[in-house]
Amino acid sequence: MRSLAELAENYERWAAEDEAIVTTIMNNLDRLPEEVRDKQLRKASLIAEEAQSLRRHAARLRTSPIGQVRSTGLVR
């Protein structure tokens, strides 16, 4: 079973991967036709929102009373 700290680390990693995807999309927008550009921009926006949500969840896991107790080694 994973600890809450490990789960939070996964969320952070997934958020970073999402942010890299957003960066790639944004860097390539100028090369795309307008109709495709609009779709990609919407996709980038949704992925950025997902990254923010993952980071919020990671922060909650780190600050939860259960996560704090487990990370200090008081619970096995």
N, C-alpha and C positions, 0 to 999 in steps of 0.2 A: 504494500500500500504506500502510495506517495504521501510525503508530508505536505503541509500547506505551503511551506517555503519552496519546495520543489515545484509545486503547481504554480506558484507566483512567478518563479523563474521561467517556466514554460510560457506563461502569459506574456511576460516581458519579451521573450524571444520571438513569439508569434507577432507581437506588436511591432518589433523592429523589422521583421520580415515584411509585414504589411506596409510599413513606412518606406522600405526600399522599393516595393512595387509601385507605390504612389510616386516616388521620385522618378522611377523609370518612365512611368506613364507621362508625367509632367514634362520630362525632358524630351519626349518624342512627339508632343502634341503638334508642334509646328510642321511636322512632316506629313501629317494626316489630312485627308479631305475634311471639310467642315462638318459634314454629317457624322463622320466617324469620330472627329474631335469632340463633338458634344457628348457622344456616348462614353468615350473614354474619360472625359472630365467628370461625368456623373459617377462612373465606376470608381475613379480615383477618390472622389468625395466620400463614397460609401466605404471604401477600404480605409480611408483616414479615420472615419467615425468608428469603425471596428477597432482600429489600433488604439484609439483613445479609450474605448470601452474596455479593452483588454488591460490597459495600464491602470484604469480605475479598479478593475477587479483584482489585479495583482496587489495594488495598494491596500485594498480592503482585507485581502488574505493576510498580508503582513501585519496589519494592525488589529486583526481580530484577536480576542482574548485567547482563543484556542491556539491560534498560530503562534502567539507570543509565548505561551506556556510550553508548547512543544519545541519551539526553537531554542529555548533556554535549557532544555533537557530535563525539565521537571516531570514530564509525562513520557512514558515509554509505550 
